[in-house]
Amino acid sequence: MMSDNLAPASVETVLKAISTEMSLAAVACGHLDVALGKILEVVPDEHRLSVMQELHTVDLLAQHITALTDFTGNLSQQHGQGVLEVNDSLNAITLGDVAARLRASIAPE
């Protein structure tokens, strides 16, 4: 583990970094989806449903990661003094559950 302390970074820089990392995770999900698809081709019939359910789970995960990637990417494009306007980015999320959870997490107590 690296122990170098970083200088304070702008919100834009941090969000871009997070968005980039999530993009990498989305690509990895795509590879996993392809691998499961190949397994589905050779798995015995009695196990096909189980593999198909896992494929569905991977697809949902990929959609979730993409939604969060888009959200942080949109936020990183805003310029301000460390304050982010989140409504447009939240409204752009296509998975309602993800948007609702983010909205609940961000809303002031």
C-alpha positions, -999 to 999 in steps of 0.1 A, spaced: 0 0 0 13 35 -9 17 59 20 23 91 0 -1 118 10 -17 136 -18 -22 174 -19 -59 184 -17 -76 178 -50 -105 195 -66 -139 178 -66 -137 176 -104 -104 157 -103 -116 133 -77 -149 126 -95 -131 121 -128 -108 96 -111 -137 77 -97 -156 77 -130 -125 63 -148 -121 35 -122 -158 26 -125 -154 25 -163 -126 -1 -158 -150 -21 -136 -177 -19 -162 -152 -34 -188 -144 -62 -164 -181 -69 -160 -183 -72 -198 -155 -98 -198 -173 -117 -170 -205 -116 -190 -187 -130 -220 -171 -158 -199 -204 -168 -184 -220 -168 -219 -193 -193 -230 -199 -214 -199 -237 -214 -207 -229 -229 -241 -213 -260 -226 -231 -264 -192 -255 -294 -189 -291 -286 -193 -299 -291 -157 -276 -263 -147 -284 -238 -175 -310 -219 -154 -285 -213 -127 -259 -199 -151 -286 -178 -168 -295 -163 -134 -258 -154 -129 -257 -138 -163 -286 -117 -153 -269 -107 -121 -237 -97 -140 -259 -76 -164 -275 -58 -135 -241 -52 -120 -228 -38 -153 -259 -15 -155 -253 -3 -120 -217 4 -125 -225 23 -158 -251 44 -140 -227 54 -113 -199 60 -139 -222 83 -159 -234 101 -127 -198 109 -115 -187 118 -150 -216 143 -153 -207 157 -119 -171 161 -128 -179 183 -157 -195 209 -134 -174 238 -124 -178 256 -92 -162 262 -58 -165 227 -45 -203 226 -45 -220 202 -68 -255 206 -83 -266 170 -85 -302 171 -98 -295 169 -135 -270 141 -130 -294 122 -108 -322 126 -133 -299 112 -161 -296 78 -142 -316 52 -160 -318 27 -131 -344 41 -108 -333 22 -77 -297 35 -81 -310 71 -85 -333 67 -55 -305 54 -33 -281 82 -44 -308 108 -38 -315 95 -3 -278 94 5 -272 129 -8 -302 146 7 -295 166 38 -307 151 71 
